Amino acid sequence: MVVWSILLYSSWGITILGLLALPFIPIRFKANFAVFILFANALLTSVLVLPSLSGEALSFVFYAGSFVKEVPVKIDSLAAWFVLIINFTSVTGIIYGSGYMKPYTDSKAKLSLHWILYILFHLSMIWVCLLQNGFAFLIAWEAMSLTSMLLVIFDHNNTNTIKAGINYLVQMHLSIVFLTIGFVWVYFVTGSFGFEAIHEFFLKQTNIWLFLIFFVGFGFKAGFVPFHSWLPHAHPAAPSHVSGVMSGVIVKLGIYGIIRMISFLHADFVLLGEIIITVSVLTGLYGIINAAVHRDFKKMLAYCTIENIGIIGIGLGIGLIGMGTNSILLFYLGFAGALLHVLNHSLFKSLLFYTAGSVYQQTHTRDMEKLGGLLKKMPKTAFLFLIGAIAIGGLPPFNGFISEFVIYGGLVEGMKLQSISLISLLILTFAGLSLIGGLSILTFTKTFGTIFLGSEREHHHQEPKEVSMIMLLPQYLIIAMMLSVAVFPQWYLEITGKISYNLISSSNLFTSAFEPSILVAYSETMSSISLYSLIFVGLIGLFWLVRMAATKGKNRVYDETWGCGYQAPNSRMQYSGKSFSKPLGKMFNFLLIEKKNYPELTAGEIFPETRKYSSHYVDFFEYYFIDKMNQQILYFINYFKFIQNGRVQSYVMYGIVFILAIFVLTMFNLVK
């Protein structure tokens, strides 16, 4: 226990000393110093939680004042899993960010604040996973939301960035409202803010309503539909290393909260599983359909985050159904698949955001319609993006295939149940997950082809070139982790299986202990598929090397590709992102709202006049619900504009009226 206390207090000490020293560090060393502080903090907390990943949970308390008094801290396997993911993603993010932020070295104060906020952001996420008191948890949750919001609005001179930050902050406080309601409800029933009180509440009260309150609160952070609308605004506005960490980690803390609440449940497993699966399928489909049509590549990646949250939610729903039907295999496939996809998504999504940041840094645009041909100018970035695209599409030999295969296995196993309603739901979920996978491949085929293939669509003010090694290094580390999951899935499945079992071991839901052999068949199958896929890719690489060796030293002649009779081809003849996704947009036009600057050409308009065309898609829920609600609020508030009229006489009168009101209330002893 003494060792763990030393590690914990050392983490705090290094953070405090680092934050105090950072403003005084010379500008050229600020990023390196911030990397050192965060890496040291990540190392200490990783050593702290690592034994709990497969062993016994570590618990202790610290004194936090007269109101809360002792705050319990618990490091179990679930907390350890998320802390390790947070640490790895945050370390890769700050290394990448040290190169990404070099153009801003002329603003010393702004850069100092950015790195201070990043270190605090990392620390707040760690404590969200460790704290076991509702009041203290909300403080850490608020600190995480505030620091991440301030990181989002780094480019605060941009009006859209400020709007995105305010939108994010408002929705995170809606999240806190629901979480506060949940913790206060538990406090009034049990008299405690401790997480163990939630376990006691579920033991004596109905489970469904409190769980749904917590699900909504955590759902805002995770990005479940319809609580998702902050993601498409915050991710494009934030610096790319912040986007990578937010998408890779911060949304997963919403998943962490949901799993933590699931561990306290005692009833309504099947019903809650059905609710979560339904919401998750709709979330996944909505996210990927929107991602397929957007041409802002960072906004596209934000919608892909929503899609993958849906996939994780499907795994959680399967696990809950397994708990309710006493199917231990269904339980493990659901929760192990969901936990593994949490790791996998944090890897390939942070990789994709880093590559997107590299493209943005070199081209200063997020509009893929203005790009093209970057494969020749940024070959390493193109290769890294391609790997991330294959992984997020769920294709072997990369890690996205592993976790999605496990979740598919859970759906197939669930179809063996005796309930017709459950079988019907799982069949529809299987179809929805298949559609999500197909649309994901379409989305990234469009994105990779439009950005990296073809020829340049618009001239850039500076010639794009490959980014520095400091920005490429963390991306190579991520790929190494991705390949480890793909090649050794049995090791990761054993860990996630143990985590799943530890969640419900105290409830005696299943009589048998966890046996890794339950998942052996699945891990062996996935390992074989990944291995054969790697061999296939290796053969392609071998043929390429042979070809390079055979043509070395020989004259190479490059010429235009035959253009089918076109004598003067230009970049406008290429397929654009818009043309690629237009059929899908028309198919789902009831959900995808397209705003255009002019009506489309009619069938009888043979000789159309010259005109400019532009269009963009808006979010369905934001357009029909959030914007409409905002308009009504503004309409109501406008009735009170006369109060703030700019007249000094009016403000003096308000003061006099207030003083008179206090005087009258005091006379009648209404105010003391």
N, C-alpha and C positions, 0 to 999 in steps of 0.2 A: 504493500500500500504506500509506503514511503517513496518508493521508486516512481510510482505513478504520480504522486503529488509533486515530486521534483520535476518530472516531465511537463506536467500541466502548468506549474508556476513558471518554469523556464520559458515555455511558449508565450505566456503573457509578458514576462520580462523582456524577452527579445523583441516582441511586438512594440511595447511601449518605448523602449530605448530607440528602436529603429524609427518610429514615427516622430520622436522628438528630434532625432538627428537628421532626418531626411531633408527638411527645408534648408539646412546649412551645407549639404553636400554640393559640390560643384556640378553644374548642369550636365557636363559630359559623363559624370559618374552616377547620376541619379538612378537611371534605369538599372544599372548593374547592382547598385546598393539595394534597390527594391527587390530585385531577383534574389539576392542573398538573404534578405530578411524573410521573404515568403518561403523560399526553399528550406531555410532552417526551421521555420514554423511548421511547414508541411512534414519535414522529416521527424520532428519531435512528436507531432500528433499521430503520425503513421506508426511510429514505434509504440506509442501509447495504446493504440486501438488494435494493432496487429494480433496480439495473443487472443483477443476476444472473437476474432473472425471464425475460429473453429473451436475455441475452448469455452470456459465459463465466463459469464458476464461479470464485469467489474463495476461495483457500485460504491459511491462515497458521497458525502454531503459537504457543502460549504455554507458559512453564515453570510446572509445577504441583507441584513437590516432587521428592524423591529417588526415590519409588516409581514414580510415573507419568511423571515427567520432562516431556517435551514432549507437550502435548495438541493434536492437530490440530483446527482449526476450518475447516469448509467451508461456504460459502454458494453452493449451486447453485440451479437454478430450482425444485426441489421444496421445499427449505428456505425459499426466498423466498416461494413461494405460501402456505405454512402460516404463516410469520411475519406476512405481511400480513393474513391472516385473523384470527390471534390479536390483532394490534394493533387492528384495526377493532372486533372484538367486545368486547375488553377496554375500549376507550375508551367505546363506547356503554354498556357495563355500569357503569362507574364514574360516568358522568354520570347515568344512571338511578338508580344506588345513592345518589348524593348527595341525591336527593329522597326516595327510599324509606326511608333511614335517619334522616330528620329526627325521627321520634318517639322515637329513642333518644339524643337530645342530652343527656339528664340523666345519662348514664353516660360520662364523659369517657375513662376508662382503657380501657373496653371498646371504645369507638369508635376510639380511637387504635390499639389492637391490630388491630382489623378492617381498617383502611386500610393498616397496615404489612403485614399478611399478604396483602392483595390486591395490593399493589405487588410483593411478593416472588413471589407466585403467577404474576403476569404475566411477570416476569423469568425464572423457572425454566422456563416454557413456551417462551420464546424460545431459551434455551440447550439445551433438549432437541432443538430443530431444528438447532442449529448444531454441536454437539459430534460428533466423529468418533472418539472413543475409548470403548470399552465401559465402562471403569471410571468415567471422568468422566461418561459418559452416565447411568449408574446413580445417581450422586450427584445430578445434576440431576433425574432421574426421581423419586428419593426426596424431594427438596425440593419438587417439584411436588405429590406425593401428600400430604405432611405439611401444607403450607400450605393446600391445598384442603380437607383434613379439618378443620383448625382453623376455616376459613371456614364449613364446613357446620354446625359445632356452636356457632355464634354464640349461639343460644338454649339455652345449656348447662343452664339450670334445668329444662328439659323432659327427662324420662327417655327418651322416644322419640327425641328428637334425639341424645342421647348414644349410644343403641343404634345409630342410623343411622350416626353417625360412627365407632364402633368397627367396625361391619360393613364400612363402606367401607375403613377402614384395614387390616383383616385381608385383604380381597380384593386391595387394592393391593400388599400384601406377598407374597401368593401370586403376583401378577404379577411382582414383583421376583425371586422364587425361580426362576421359569422363565427369565426374562431372564438372571439370573446363571448358571444352568446352561448356557445357550446361549453366553454370552461366555467362560465358563471352558473349555467344550469347545473352542471356537475357539483359546483361548490354549494349551491343551495340545497341539493339533495344529500350530499355526503359530508359537507363541511370542510372540504379539502380541495386545494388546487393541484395536488399531486396526480401524476398519471395513473397511479394505482387506484385512485378514486374513480377513474373512468371504468376500470375493470369492475369495481364494486357497483357502479351505476348500472352497467350492462347486466350484471348478475341479478339485480333486483328489479330493474325496470325494463320496459320494452326497448329493443335495440335500434329499431329502424329510424326513428325520428332524430335522435341525437346523432347517429352515424351520418344521416343525410345532411345535417347542419354542418358537421365537420367536412363532409365530402365537398359541399359547395365552397366552404372556406378554403380548403386545400386545392379545390378544382380551379379556382381563380389563378393560383400560382402555377399549377400544372398546365393550364391551357385547354381544359376540356371545353367543348362547345356546350353552351353559348357563352362561356366565361373566358374566351380566348382573344378578344379583340385587341388586347394590348400588344400581343406578340408582333403582328404585321407592322406596327408603328415603331415599337421600341428597338427591334433588331436592326432595321435599316438605319435608324438614327444613331445608334451606339457605334463606337470604334469596334473594328472587327474582332479584336481579341476579347473585348467585353461581350460582344454578341456570341462568340464561341463558348465562353464560360456560362453565360446566361442560358443559352439553348442546351448546352451540354450538361449543366449542373443545376442551375437555380430552378428550372421547371421540375427537375427530378425531386426537389425537396417537397413539392406538392405531392408527388407520388410517395415519398417517404412518410409524410403525414398520414396519407390514406392507409398505407400498409400498417403503420403504427396503430391506427384506430381499429383496423381489422384484427390485430392481435388481441384486442380486448373483448371482441364480440363473443356472445354466448348463444345467440339465436338468430333467426331470420337469414341464415347463410344463403339459401337458394334464392330467395326474393331479392336480396341485395346483390347477389351475383348476376341475376337477370337484369337488374337496373343498370349495373355498371357495364355489363356487356353491351346493352342496347345503346347507352350513351357513348361508349367507346367506339363502336362500329360507326355510328353517325359522326363522331369526331374524326375518326380516321378517314372516312370517305370525304367529308367536308374539307378537311385539310389538304388532301392530295388533289382533289378536283380544283381547288383554288390555286394550289401551287402550279398545276399544269398550265394555267392560262396567264399567270403573271409574268411580266418581262423585267421587273426589277429583281435581280437575282438574289439580293438579300431578303427581300419580302417573300420571294419564292421559298427560300430556305426556312423562313419563319413559319410558313404554312406547312412545310414538311415536318417541322417540329410538332405541330399540332397533330399531324397524321401519325407520327410515331408515339405520341402520348396515347392515341387511340389504340395502337397495337399493344402497348404496355397494359392499358386498361382491360383489353380483352383477356390477357393472361391473368390479371387479378380476378376478373369475373369467373374464369374457368376454375381458378383455385378455390374461390368461395363456393361454387357449385360442388366441387369435390369435397369440401368440408361438410356441406349440407347433405350430400348423398353418401357420405362415409366411403368415398372412393379415394384411397391414398395415392394411387397413380395419377388420377386427375388433379388432385391437390398439388402434387409435386410438379407435374408438367406445367400447370398454370403459374404457380408462384416462382418456380425456378426459371421458367421462360421469361416471365416479366422482369425479375431481378437481373437476369443476364442481358435482357434488351435494354435495361437502364444503363448498364455498362457499355454495351455496344453502341447505343445511340450517342452517349457522351463522347465516344471516340470518333465515329465517322462524321457526326454533325459538327464537332469542333474543328475537325480536319477540313470540312467543306467551308465553314465560315472563315477559316484562316486562308484558304485558297481564294475565296471570294474577296477577302481583304487585300490580298496581293494584287488581284486584278484591279480593284478599285484604286489602290495606291498608285498603280502605273498608268491608269487610264482616266481617273477622276470621274467615272460615271458608273452607275449601277444599272443602266438601261442596256440590256443585252442586244437590243436592236441597233445600237451604235457601235457594237463590237464585231469581232470576227477575225479569223486568221491568227489568233494569239498563240496557237500551237508552235509556230516557228519562232516567235519572239520570246515566249515564256514556256519552253518545253517541260521544265521540271514542275512548274505549277499546273500545267495541263495534265501531266501524268498523275500528280497527286489528286487533282480534282476527279479524274477518271476513276481512280481507286475508290475514293469516297462515294462516287456515284454508283459504282458496282455494289459496294457494301450496303448502301442505303436501299438499293433495289432488292436486297435479299438474295443476291446471286452468289454462288460459290466462286472462288475459294475463300471469300472473306467472311467476317464475323457476323454480318447482318443475317446471313443465311442460317447460322446456328440457332440463334434465339427464335427466329420466326419458324424454323422447322420444329422446335420444341412446342411452340404455341399451336402450330398446326396439328402436332401429335396429340395435344390436349383436346382439341376440337374433335378429332377422329375418335379418341378414347371416350369422349362424352357422348358420342352417338350410340354407344353401347348401353346407355342407361335405359330404364324401362318407361320413363316419362315421355309421352308424345310431345308435350309442349316444350320440354327441354331439348329434345332431339330436333324439333322444328327450329327453335332458336339457334342452336349450334350449327345447323345446316345453313341457315341464312348468314350466320357469322362467318362460316367458312367461305361462302360465296363473296361476302363483303371484303374479307381479308384478301382473297384472290384478286378481286377488282382493285383493291388498294395497291397490291404488288404490281399489277399490270400498268396502272396509271403512274406509279412511281418510275418505272422504266421509261415510259413515254416522256415524263417530265424531265428526267435527266438526259435522255437522248436529245430532246429539244435544247436544253440548256448547254450541254457540252458542244453540240453541233453549232449552235448559234454563236457562242463565245469564242471557241477555240478553232473551229474548222472554217473552211471557205476563205474569203478574203476580207480585208478591212472594209467596213461599211462607211465609216466616217473617219476623217483625218483627226488625229489627236495632237494637242498642243506640244506634247513631248513624246518621243518615240518610246513605246513600252519596252521594257527589258526585264530579265529575270531578277527576282528579289534577292536580297542578301542571304547568306548562309544562316545567320542568326534567326531569320524568319522561316527558313526551310527545315532547320534542325528539329524543332518540336513536331513538325509534321511527319518526319521520318520516325520519330519515337512513337507517335500515334499508330503509324502503320505497323510497326513492330508489335505493339500490343494487340492490334487487330488480328494479325497473323497468328499470334499465340492463342487467341480464342478459337480461331478457325482450325488450327492444327491439333490443339490439346483441349477439345471441348469437354472431355470427361472430367478434367481437373476443375474447371469452372462450374460444371453442373454439380459436382460433388459439393463444392462450397455453397452454391445457391440452394441446393437441396438441404444442407444442414441449417442454413439460415431460415429456410421455410419451416423446417421441423421445430427449431428453437422458438419460433414465433408462437406456436400453439402447444408446446410441450407441457406447459403448466395447466392447460385446460383438459388434458387427458382425452382429447377428441379421438385420437387414434391410439389403440392399445400397443401397437408395435413401434419400436424405435426406428430411426431412419436407417435405411440400408442403401448404400450407394448402388448396389446391384439392380435396384429398381429402374435406374436410368441408364444402365450399361448399354442395353440394346440401342437406345437412341444415340448415345454418345459415340458408339462404335460406327454406326451408320453414317453419322455426320462427319466423323473423322475421316472415314474412307472417301466420302464424296469430296471433302476439302482436299485430301491428299491427291486424288486422281485429277481434280481440277488444277491443282498447282503443277502437277506433272505435265498436264496439257499446256498450261501457260508457259512452263519451262521449255517445252518442245518448240513452241512458237518463237520464244526468245532465242533458242539454239539455232533455228533456221535463219533468224534475222542476223545472228552473229556470223554464221557461215556465209550468208550473202554479203555482209559487210567486208568479210575477209577476202571473198572472191573478187569483189569490185574495187578493193583498195589499190590505189595507184593508177586506176584507169580513168580515162576522161569521162565525165558525166555531162550529159546535155539535158538541160531543162527547157521545156517548151509548154505552150498553152495546151490544156486539155481540149480534145476535139469538142466543139460547141454545137454540134448538130446543125450546122449551117449558119450559126450566128457569127458574124465577122467581127463584131465589136462588143463583146460581152462586158458587162460592168457589174459592180457589187449589188446593184438594185435587182438583178436577176436572180439573186440567191434566195433560198427559202429563209424566211424570217421566223422569229419566235411566234409572232402573231399568226402567220399563215400555218405554222405547224400545229397550233392548238385551236385554230378557229373551228374546225368541225366539232371538237369536244365542247367548246363554248356554246355553240348552237344547240348541241344535244342537251346540255344542262342549263339552258338560258333561263329557266325558272329559278335557278339558284345562283347563277353567275350573272350579276347585273353589270352590263357593259355601258359605259358612258361614252358617247361619240360626239364629235363636233359637227357632224352633218349626217343626214339619212343615207343609208346604203343605196347603191345604184339599183334602179328598178329593171325588170326584165325588158321593158320596151324602150329603155333609154339607150339608143344605138350610138348617138354621138354626144357623150357627156361633156359638160363644160369642165375646164381645168379647175381643180380645187385641191386643197390640202386636207389630208385625213389624219386624225389622231383619235385614239380611244384609250380607255383604261377601265379596269374592273374595280368595283367597290364591294366591300364585305356585305353580305346579305343581312346579317344580324345588326351590323352597325348602321346600315342604311335604313332598315325598316323599324328598328327598335331604339337603338341608342341615339341616333340623330333626331328621331321624332321626339323622344323624351327630352332631349336637350332643347329642342325648339320650344316645347311647351313650358319648360322651366324658364327660359329666357323671356317668353311671352308674358309669363306671370310676374317675373321680376321687373319688367319694364314699367309696370304700374306704379312702382315705388321709386322711379328715377327722380321724381320731384323732390325727394328728401335730400339728395346730393345735387344741389342746383348751382353751387359755386358762389352763393351770396353769403358774405360774412354775417349780415344781419340775421339770416336764417340760422346759422350755426350758433350765434349768441343766444337766439331765442330757444334753441334746443337745450342749451346749458341752463338757462333760467327755468325752463319747464322741468328739467331733471331735478334741479335744486328744490323747487317748490314741491315736487312729488315726494322727495325724500323727507322734506319738512312735514308735510301732511301725514305721511305714513308714520313718522316718528311721534307726532302728536297723538295719534290713535293707537300707539304702542304696537303697530304692525311691524315695525322695524326697530330693533334695539341696537 
